[in-house]
């Protein structure tokens, strides 16, 4: 719901994943080149890796990882692809944002072997001790999750508070369809398990907003009328951006979830305002209708300031702030009458009853 800050710390943690992929794909393009599978290929590959390890001028960091893990097998499989995978990868990451905006597309048919290789990179390799020791990090993907779950809400729904054990790493562009992005840093988003594992899964609708590049708060606002939560767009928003926001809501089923689970939050928010104003005027012998309205507006403003302090840290701040703006702009006559009647003080009189 709000843009996620891509900090220097996060960049330092998982940029090595990108650098690792570049190294692997550079090596895939080099000798030995395999065309027809032979049992001896893996031994030839290992021999080449050992040769490079002895070369003082070799700058590759993955060599120890390859000899100490199953990485060598998957490198061998990638050498059978017969296409320049580094060129494919570079093109995709250079056009990542354009892909999300439907201004660039990737029509490559990725083989099962390539998909399995990059699945191995994400599922096994980057969690392993050998990989992390070699890359100079202590399980960077775990630290990445910890960093983005501290005092934050899910960037997709803004409904769940993020805790380490209830969050997972989502591949915004699904790795099952675009495996080259399996460990591309900007494609990894820490989100609540409800959004990632149970709702989004392997789906993607484009064009779409992305939490590292877009702040959805700038494009729309919530309304709550006739017991229905809806989204409305600000006047200056383009048709393309509207489509991107709608696809974001569709991907995470947000309107249905908000209407099912969040309306009670708005009801309680309004009740809190009513209750606080009633407390303020309790015991007043004389209070005017205008004074009650002023008290309501002051209470709304105070709530707005308090909630604003915890954007991205507390749940549903966007929804609650938009609702406060809405009720502040509405006719407060009915609410003022309700508060006056609920005060319970027989000495209370309402001056200036111009609503009659």
DRENKE-665458 format. One line per field, with one value per residue (C-alpha): chain; z negated, y, x. Coordinates in steps of 0.05 Angstrom, whole numbers, plus 5000, padded with zeros to 4 digits. Each point is the difference from the previous one (the first is absolute). Layout:
N
chain <- (A,...)
up <- (Z,...)
north <- (Y,...)
east <- (X,...)
//
This chain:
356
chain <- (A,A,A,A,A,A,A,A,A,A,A,A,A,A,A,A,A,A,A,A,A,A,A,A,A,A,A,A,A,A,A,A,A,A,A,A,A,A,A,A,A,A,A,A,A,A,A,A,A,A,A,A,A,A,A,A,A,A,A,A,A,A,A,A,A,A,A,A,A,A,A,A,A,A,A,A,A,A,A,A,A,A,A,A,A,A,A,A,A,A,A,A,A,A,A,A,A,A,A,A,A,A,A,A,A,A,A,A,A,A,A,A,A,A,A,A,A,A,A,A,A,A,A,A,A,A,A,A,A,A,A,A,A,A,A,A,A,A,A,A,A,A,A,A,A,A,A,A,A,A,A,A,A,A,A,A,A,A,A,A,A,A,A,A,A,A,A,A,A,A,A,A,A,A,A,A,A,A,A,A,A,A,A,A,A,A,A,A,A,A,A,A,A,A,A,A,A,A,A,A,A,A,A,A,A,A,A,A,A,A,A,A,A,A,A,A,A,A,A,A,A,A,A,A,A,A,A,A,A,A,A,A,A,A,A,A,A,A,A,A,A,A,A,A,A,A,A,A,A,A,A,A,A,A,A,A,A,A,A,A,A,A,A,A,A,A,A,A,A,A,A,A,A,A,A,A,A,A,A,A,A,A,A,A,A,A,A,A,A,A,A,A,A,A,A,A,A,A,A,A,A,A,A,A,A,A,A,A,A,A,A,A,A,A,A,A,A,A,A,A,A,A,A,A,A,A,A,A,A,A,A,A,A,A,A,A,A,A,A,A,A,A,A,A,A,A,A,A,A,A,A,A,A,A,A,A)
up <- (5000,4986,5035,4968,4990,5036,4950,5005,4950,5042,5063,4965,4975,5064,5058,4998,5026,5064,5006,4989,5058,5046,4984,5011,5067,5023,4985,5036,5064,4995,5013,4992,5046,4999,5055,4993,4930,4980,4933,5003,5004,4924,4991,5055,4967,4931,5031,5030,4933,4964,5054,4989,4925,5010,5045,4958,5050,4997,4968,4994,4929,5014,5012,4928,4997,5065,4976,4930,5021,5056,5035,5050,5024,5013,5035,5045,5015,5018,5050,5040,5010,5064,4989,4970,4931,4975,5056,4981,4927,5012,5047,4949,4941,5042,5021,4935,4988,5073,4995,4941,5041,5061,5040,5010,5003,4994,5045,4985,4990,4941,4995,4941,4987,4996,4954,4955,4998,4978,4951,4970,4994,4960,4961,4981,5019,4970,4933,4997,4956,5057,5043,4944,4974,5070,5015,4933,4969,4944,5036,5033,5019,4927,4981,5058,4971,4931,5025,5037,4945,4945,4980,5066,5032,5063,5061,5039,4954,4942,4960,4965,4955,5024,4954,5021,4991,5035,5061,5062,5060,5061,5072,5026,5071,4989,5006,5028,5063,5001,4965,5017,4947,4945,4959,5033,4939,5024,5015,4928,4955,4927,4989,4954,5013,5014,5060,5025,4986,4999,5047,5051,5009,5072,5029,5031,5035,5039,5005,4924,4944,4962,4927,5014,5055,4985,4941,5010,4949,5053,5050,4964,4936,4964,4989,4953,5019,4992,4962,5061,5004,5069,5033,5037,5042,4994,5059,5030,5005,5070,5029,5001,4927,4982,5035,4962,4933,5019,5018,4934,4963,5043,4989,4924,4999,4958,5009,4980,4941,4976,5004,4964,4944,4994,4995,4925,4993,5029,4957,4938,5022,5006,4933,4967,5027,4974,4932,4992,5018,4951,4945,5016,4995,4942,4945,5044,4981,5067,5065,5069,5062,5031,4939,5007,5074,4982,4949,5052,5050,4948,4981,5073,5009,4938,5024,5068,4970,4955,5055,5049,4953,5012,5076,5023,4927,4977,5038,5047,4992,5072,4991,4933,5023,5062,4959,4952,5059,5025,4936,4987,5067,4989,4968,4925,4980,4988,4962,4957,4983,4983,4953,4967,4988,4975,4951,4945,4965,4989,4993,5071,5049,5073,5024,5072,5023,5072,5026,4988)
north <- (5000,5045,5003,4957,5036,4964,5017,4997,4943,4959,5014,4976,4937,4972,5034,4942,4956,5041,4999,4925,4988,5045,4960,4933,5021,5030,4933,4963,5038,4980,4936,4944,5005,4939,4984,4926,4972,4952,4967,5030,5072,5010,4976,5048,5056,4986,4997,5069,5028,4972,5030,5068,4994,4996,5061,5060,5047,4966,5046,4950,4991,4940,4948,4974,4998,4959,4948,4995,4994,4973,5067,4967,4954,5058,5040,4940,4998,5074,4990,4956,5056,5025,5073,5060,4998,5059,5043,4976,5015,5068,5020,4979,5037,5062,4999,4975,5063,5003,4928,5019,5058,4955,5040,4941,4926,4935,4945,4950,4928,4978,4926,4956,4993,5075,5008,4945,5033,5067,4967,4966,5068,5028,4940,4968,5037,5069,4970,4956,5011,4993,5052,5051,4992,5009,5060,5032,5000,4960,4977,5066,4978,4989,5068,5030,4972,5025,5069,5008,4970,5048,5047,4996,4976,4958,5043,4966,5003,5047,4954,4954,5020,4969,4951,4956,4935,5024,5031,4969,5023,5009,4999,5059,4974,4925,4959,4941,5041,5043,4959,5047,5047,4948,5037,5068,5047,5049,4941,4976,5032,4982,4994,4967,4926,5015,5044,4958,4928,4998,5055,5022,4934,4997,5053,5066,5053,5054,5058,5005,5041,4975,5016,5017,5050,5026,5030,4980,5053,5053,4971,4984,5008,4957,5018,4967,5011,4958,4949,4989,5015,5023,5033,5066,5031,5070,5045,5004,4925,4972,4942,4958,5012,4985,4933,4986,5014,4959,4941,5006,4997,4942,4961,5004,4998,5063,5029,4935,4990,5071,4996,4933,5015,5075,5035,4988,5040,5061,4991,4997,5060,5041,4973,5021,5071,5002,4972,5050,5060,4976,4997,5070,5031,4958,5045,5062,5038,5034,4978,5025,4958,5037,4984,4926,5003,5036,4946,4946,5033,5009,4927,4979,5044,4971,4929,5017,5025,4940,4949,5037,4989,4925,4995,4933,4980,4992,4963,5032,5071,5017,4977,5035,5065,5003,4986,5057,5047,4977,5010,5067,5025,4972,5034,4986,5018,4928,4983,5063,4983,4929,5024,5050,4946,4950,5049,4977,5068,5025,5071,4999,5047,5008,5071,5022,4940,5022,4929,4996)
east <- (5000,5059,5067,5054,5066,5057,5054,5076,4998,4952,5040,5064,4965,4973,5034,5051,4943,4999,5075,5000,4951,5041,5063,4966,4970,5066,5033,4944,5018,5073,5039,4986,4939,4954,4950,4985,4995,5055,5016,5069,4975,4996,5072,5023,4963,5029,5069,4990,4976,5061,5044,4969,5008,5075,5001,5020,4968,4932,4948,4943,4972,4955,5055,5003,4925,4998,5050,4968,4927,4955,5009,5048,4944,4953,5054,5011,4925,5000,5055,4953,4950,5032,4981,5035,4967,5042,4971,4930,5011,5031,4943,4947,5030,5013,4927,4970,4959,4979,4976,4956,4972,4988,5050,5047,4988,5039,4976,5055,4979,5042,5017,4985,5075,5010,4940,5027,5068,4974,4951,5062,5034,4942,4976,5066,5062,4991,4979,5062,5061,5050,4966,4991,5071,5028,4956,5019,4931,4967,4937,4984,4929,4983,5028,4962,4935,5018,5016,4933,4957,5023,4944,4964,4936,4993,5016,4946,4939,5019,4954,5050,5057,5064,5034,5058,4963,4937,5034,5030,5041,4957,5025,4959,5009,4990,5064,4960,4986,5063,5053,5058,4972,5001,5053,4998,4998,4946,4954,5002,4947,4988,4925,4950,4987,4926,5017,5058,4985,4924,4977,5052,5037,5025,4953,5018,4958,5035,5006,5007,5029,5061,5016,5072,4983,4931,4963,4927,4979,5013,4950,4935,4960,4951,4927,4950,4928,4937,5043,5045,5074,5021,5060,4996,5056,5027,4982,5070,5011,5010,4960,5064,5014,4928,5007,5064,4966,4939,5045,5036,4934,4978,5064,4993,4924,5001,4930,4967,5047,4991,4925,4999,5049,5012,4933,4998,5064,4966,4938,5044,5039,4937,4975,5065,4991,4928,5021,5057,4956,4945,5053,5023,4930,4976,4975,4994,4937,4996,5032,4984,4991,5060,5043,4985,5019,5065,5016,4987,5046,5054,4995,5004,5062,5033,4986,5028,5065,5007,4987,5046,5059,4995,4994,5029,5010,4927,4946,4949,5028,4981,4928,4992,5031,4957,4938,5017,5007,4933,4960,5034,4974,4930,4940,5010,4929,4976,5063,4994,4927,5020,5055,4953,4948,5051,5030,4952,5001,4929,5026,5029,4966,5016,5004,4991,4959,5004,4999,4925)
//
